[in-house]
């Protein structure tokens, strides 16, 4: 799945969460949370790309 769709889903989930909790700065908080998870996903993708696919290496 495309990483951008993951980030959009994470942003929407965080936006709904912080709106439901009544956070005054819900937009900035949702953007920061999405940025954090974006870094985690991109680092994970970078690490995963360094290892060859087992089916391709046979």
TITIZA-254786 format. One line per field, with one value per atom (N, C-alpha, C, O, CB): residue number from 1; x, y, z; atom name. Coordinates in Angstrom, 3 decimals. Atoms other than C-alpha are relative to their C-alpha. Glycine has a CB too. Layout:
% TITIZA-254786
i <- c(NUM, ...);
east <- c(X, ...);
north <- c(Y, ...);
up <- c(Z, ...);
at <- c(CA, ...);
//
This chain:
% TITIZA-254786
i <- c(1, 1, 1, 1, 1, 2, 2, 2, 2, 2, 3, 3, 3, 3, 3, 4, 4, 4, 4, 4, 5, 5, 5, 5, 5, 6, 6, 6, 6, 6, 7, 7, 7, 7, 7, 8, 8, 8, 8, 8, 9, 9, 9, 9, 9, 10, 10, 10, 10, 10, 11, 11, 11, 11, 11, 12, 12, 12, 12, 12, 13, 13, 13, 13, 13, 14, 14, 14, 14, 14, 15, 15, 15, 15, 15, 16, 16, 16, 16, 16, 17, 17, 17, 17, 17, 18, 18, 18, 18, 18, 19, 19, 19, 19, 19, 20, 20, 20, 20, 20, 21, 21, 21, 21, 21, 22, 22, 22, 22, 22, 23, 23, 23, 23, 23, 24, 24, 24, 24, 24, 25, 25, 25, 25, 25, 26, 26, 26, 26, 26, 27, 27, 27, 27, 27, 28, 28, 28, 28, 28, 29, 29, 29, 29, 29, 30, 30, 30, 30, 30, 31, 31, 31, 31, 31, 32, 32, 32, 32, 32, 33, 33, 33, 33, 33, 34, 34, 34, 34, 34, 35, 35, 35, 35, 35, 36, 36, 36, 36, 36, 37, 37, 37, 37, 37, 38, 38, 38, 38, 38, 39, 39, 39, 39, 39, 40, 40, 40, 40, 40, 41, 41, 41, 41, 41, 42, 42, 42, 42, 42, 43, 43, 43, 43, 43, 44, 44, 44, 44, 44, 45, 45, 45, 45, 45, 46, 46, 46, 46, 46, 47, 47, 47, 47, 47, 48, 48, 48, 48, 48, 49, 49, 49, 49, 49, 50, 50, 50, 50, 50, 51, 51, 51, 51, 51, 52, 52, 52, 52, 52, 53, 53, 53, 53, 53, 54, 54, 54, 54, 54, 55, 55, 55, 55, 55, 56, 56, 56, 56, 56, 57, 57, 57, 57, 57, 58, 58, 58, 58, 58);
east <- c(0.839, 0.000, 0.888, 1.951, -0.957, -0.759, 1.216, 0.131, -0.836, -0.665, -0.252, 2.778, -0.811, -1.139, 1.487, 0.796, 0.843, -1.404, -1.967, -0.069, 1.332, -2.473, 0.043, -0.896, -0.572, -0.168, -1.178, 0.043, -0.599, 1.276, -0.116, -0.269, -1.332, -1.665, 1.073, 1.320, -3.676, -0.919, -1.640, -0.626, 0.814, -5.381, 0.404, -0.454, 0.098, -0.493, -3.191, -0.413, -0.816, 1.532, 0.394, -3.901, -1.488, -1.873, 0.333, 1.446, -7.663, -0.319, -1.128, -0.762, 0.253, -7.605, 0.418, -0.304, 0.744, -0.442, -5.595, -0.886, -1.175, 1.454, 0.880, -7.784, -1.301, -1.752, -0.297, 1.240, -10.921, 0.230, -0.586, -0.564, -0.303, -9.283, 0.137, -0.475, 1.278, -0.241, -8.105, -1.215, -1.402, 1.190, 1.256, -11.402, -0.945, -1.604, -0.658, 0.872, -13.282, 0.471, -0.344, -0.056, -0.534, -10.976, -0.118, 0.075, 1.453, 0.161, -11.570, 1.310, 1.394, -0.761, -1.299, -7.940, -0.106, -0.566, 1.101, 0.119, -7.731, 0.867, 0.472, 0.391, -0.921, -4.791, 0.006, 1.059, 1.440, 0.125, -6.098, 0.719, 1.292, -1.461, -0.619, -4.779, 1.517, 2.118, -0.360, -1.458, -1.190, 0.407, 1.422, 0.502, -0.313, -1.265, -0.127, 0.706, -0.917, 0.180, -2.601, 1.121, 1.599, -1.357, -1.106, 0.052, 1.308, 2.073, 0.168, -1.213, 2.836, -0.019, 0.995, 0.165, 0.109, 1.565, 0.190, 0.847, -1.366, -0.144, 1.324, 1.445, 1.955, -0.916, -1.412, 4.837, 0.852, 1.755, 0.510, -0.742, 6.151, -0.175, 0.807, -0.454, 0.238, 4.490, 0.550, 0.965, -1.489, -0.579, 5.626, 1.482, 1.980, -0.231, -1.429, 9.247, 0.205, 1.083, 0.632, -0.109, 8.760, -0.249, 0.502, -1.005, 0.307, 7.158, 1.094, 1.450, -1.340, -1.036, 9.817, 1.303, 1.984, 0.248, -1.199, 12.677, -0.207, 0.704, 0.330, 0.291, 10.992, 0.061, 0.563, -1.362, -0.056, 10.600, 1.442, 1.816, -0.829, -1.406, 14.253, 0.737, 1.522, 0.663, -0.649, 15.397, -0.453, 0.363, -0.314, 0.527, 13.121, 0.540, 0.715, -1.530, -0.484, 14.408, 1.452, 1.918, -0.137, -1.397, 17.967, 0.139, 1.211, 0.731, -0.040, 17.064, -0.675, -1.770, -0.684, 0.621, 16.398, -1.241, -1.361, 1.011, 1.214, 13.032, 0.396, 1.182, -1.052, -0.405, 13.298, -0.383, 0.348, -0.627, 0.407, 11.380, 0.885, 1.140, -1.466, -0.848, 13.585, 1.412, 2.088, 0.052, -1.374, 16.822, 0.172, 1.300, 0.449, -0.101, 15.999, 0.431, 0.567, -1.320);
north <- c(-1.177, 0.000, 1.245, 1.261, -0.004, -1.234, 3.479, 0.681, 0.747, 0.944, -0.605, 5.265, 1.279, 1.636, 0.299, -1.226, 8.467, -0.297, 0.490, 0.732, 0.353, 6.690, -0.342, -0.041, -1.174, 0.260, 5.458, 1.302, 1.422, -0.813, -1.283, 9.021, 0.748, 1.389, 0.861, -0.636, 10.330, -0.653, 0.039, -0.097, 0.711, 7.641, 0.330, 0.513, -1.489, -0.341, 8.391, 1.423, 1.682, -0.152, -1.385, 12.126, 0.092, 0.785, 0.887, -0.034, 11.569, -0.600, -0.049, -0.762, 0.633, 9.215, 0.914, 1.034, -1.337, -0.896, 11.664, 1.245, 1.731, 0.404, -1.173, 14.588, -0.303, 0.484, 0.465, 0.392, 12.762, -0.202, 0.219, -1.287, 0.243, 11.677, 1.303, 1.467, -0.819, -1.241, 15.149, 0.923, 1.691, 0.724, -0.735, 16.750, -0.573, 0.172, -0.027, 0.642, 14.202, 0.273, 0.378, -1.511, -0.288, 14.875, 1.480, 1.853, -0.430, -1.419, 18.605, 0.759, 1.779, 0.194, -0.669, 19.546, 1.313, 1.336, -0.920, -1.317, 23.267, 0.106, 0.740, 1.098, -0.058, 22.824, -1.340, -1.934, 0.368, 1.338, 19.688, -0.125, -1.175, -0.355, 0.096, 20.524, -0.132, -0.997, 1.228, 0.071, 21.172, -1.321, -1.910, 1.179, 1.262, 18.126, -1.172, -2.078, -0.209, 1.064, 15.899, 0.020, -1.036, 0.140, -0.097, 17.211, -0.504, -1.197, 1.451, 0.484, 16.560, -1.515, -2.179, 0.671, 1.455, 13.046, -0.700, -1.738, -0.380, 0.577, 12.333, 0.074, -0.869, 0.715, -0.136, 13.654, -1.030, -1.621, 1.420, 1.001, 11.405, -1.384, -2.088, -0.004, 1.311, 8.314, -0.083, -1.156, -0.312, -0.026, 9.371, -0.311, -1.057, 1.348, 0.290, 9.345, -1.472, -2.119, 0.883, 1.421, 5.920, -0.889, -1.835, -0.351, 0.814, 4.513, 0.103, -0.900, 0.427, -0.161, 5.970, -0.677, -1.260, 1.481, 0.705, 4.652, -1.510, -2.233, 0.388, 1.427, 1.244, -0.444, -1.528, -0.320, 0.323, 1.306, -0.015, -0.870, 1.007, -0.049, 2.283, -1.246, -1.830, 1.262, 1.202, -0.568, -1.237, -2.097, -0.160, 1.167, -3.066, -0.082, -1.179, 0.045, 0.030, -2.041, -0.466, -0.829, 1.377, 0.430, -2.931, -1.520, -2.048, 0.580, 1.450, -6.604, -0.539, -0.095, -0.551, 0.517, -8.606, -0.822, -1.434, -0.864, 0.805, -10.231, -1.467, -1.841, 0.377, 1.416, -13.944, -0.726, -1.610, -0.705, 0.681, -14.999, 0.404, -0.410, 0.311, -0.455, -12.903, -0.569, -0.739, 1.522, 0.455, -14.223, -1.496, -1.989, 0.310, 1.443, -17.896, -0.272, -1.431, -0.690);
up <- c(0.000, 0.000, 0.000, 0.620, 1.218, 0.110, -0.784, 1.363, 2.123, -1.007, -1.308, 2.190, 0.197, 1.328, 0.162, -0.129, 1.413, 0.494, 1.255, -1.333, -0.486, 1.973, 1.479, 2.216, -0.797, -1.432, 5.320, 0.777, 1.820, 0.261, -0.691, 6.293, 0.021, 1.018, -0.665, 0.027, 5.207, 1.034, 1.753, -1.417, -0.990, 7.303, 1.421, 2.285, -0.217, -1.328, 10.304, 0.361, 1.495, 0.068, -0.260, 9.966, 0.325, 1.267, -1.208, -0.250, 9.780, 1.368, 2.115, -1.110, -1.296, 12.770, 1.146, 2.136, 0.096, -1.058, 14.850, 0.083, 1.176, -0.228, -0.011, 13.807, 0.729, 1.563, -1.432, -0.658, 14.881, 1.501, 2.321, -0.636, -1.410, 18.141, 0.773, 1.828, 0.133, -0.733, 19.129, -0.005, 0.939, -0.589, -0.021, 18.108, 1.047, 1.771, -1.377, -0.993, 20.224, 1.432, 2.348, -0.248, -1.330, 23.168, 0.365, 1.522, 0.077, -0.254, 22.811, 0.089, 0.773, 1.252, -0.003, 22.217, -0.780, -1.921, -0.611, 0.632, 21.442, -1.259, -2.237, 0.996, 1.145, 19.066, -0.733, -0.963, 0.466, 0.571, 17.405, -1.339, -1.630, -0.171, 1.322, 13.921, 0.116, -0.523, -0.850, -0.173, 15.019, 0.643, 0.273, 0.858, -0.667, 17.291, -0.963, -0.949, 1.208, 0.992, 14.504, -1.028, -1.442, -0.700, 0.957, 12.101, 0.609, -0.062, -0.474, -0.660, 14.628, 0.169, -0.046, 1.362, -0.158, 15.335, -1.343, -1.418, 0.611, 1.333, 11.603, -0.471, -1.077, -0.996, 0.377, 11.031, 0.726, 0.133, 0.309, -0.764, 13.798, -0.606, -0.839, 1.463, 0.592, 12.342, -1.421, -1.861, -0.001, 1.341, 8.864, 0.023, -0.820, -0.647, -0.144, 10.001, 0.324, -0.247, 1.098, -0.368, 11.605, -1.219, -1.455, 1.131, 1.184, 8.426, -1.062, -1.681, -0.598, 1.020, 6.129, 0.413, -0.431, -0.270, -0.471, 8.288, -0.120, -0.523, 1.474, 0.149, 8.365, -1.446, -1.745, 0.571, 1.427, 4.590, -0.496, -1.298, -0.813, 0.382, 4.186, 0.483, -0.264, 0.563, -0.542, 6.436, -0.767, -1.096, 1.507, 0.713, 4.670, -1.428, -1.959, -0.025, 1.381, 1.243, -0.090, -1.170, -0.630, 0.015, 2.246, 0.001, -0.296, 1.194, -0.026, 2.606, -1.258, -1.605, 1.279, 1.249, -0.585, 0.308, 1.370, -0.799, -0.120, -1.106, -0.096, -0.967, -1.104, -0.029, -0.287, -1.274, -1.719, 1.193, 1.238, -3.395, -1.170, -2.057, -0.327, 1.097, -5.679, 0.111, -0.904, -0.028, -0.189, -4.161, -0.277, -0.277, 1.410, 0.261, -4.937, -1.411, -1.803, 0.267);
at <- c(N, CA, C, O, CB, N, CA, C, O, CB, N, CA, C, O, CB, N, CA, C, O, CB, N, CA, C, O, CB, N, CA, C, O, CB, N, CA, C, O, CB, N, CA, C, O, CB, N, CA, C, O, CB, N, CA, C, O, CB, N, CA, C, O, CB, N, CA, C, O, CB, N, CA, C, O, CB, N, CA, C, O, CB, N, CA, C, O, CB, N, CA, C, O, CB, N, CA, C, O, CB, N, CA, C, O, CB, N, CA, C, O, CB, N, CA, C, O, CB, N, CA, C, O, CB, N, CA, C, O, CB, N, CA, C, O, CB, N, CA, C, O, CB, N, CA, C, O, CB, N, CA, C, O, CB, N, CA, C, O, CB, N, CA, C, O, CB, N, CA, C, O, CB, N, CA, C, O, CB, N, CA, C, O, CB, N, CA, C, O, CB, N, CA, C, O, CB, N, CA, C, O, CB, N, CA, C, O, CB, N, CA, C, O, CB, N, CA, C, O, CB, N, CA, C, O, CB, N, CA, C, O, CB, N, CA, C, O, CB, N, CA, C, O, CB, N, CA, C, O, CB, N, CA, C, O, CB, N, CA, C, O, CB, N, CA, C, O, CB, N, CA, C, O, CB, N, CA, C, O, CB, N, CA, C, O, CB, N, CA, C, O, CB, N, CA, C, O, CB, N, CA, C, O, CB, N, CA, C, O, CB, N, CA, C, O, CB, N, CA, C, O, CB, N, CA, C, O, CB, N, CA, C, O, CB, N, CA, C, O, CB, N, CA, C, O, CB);
//
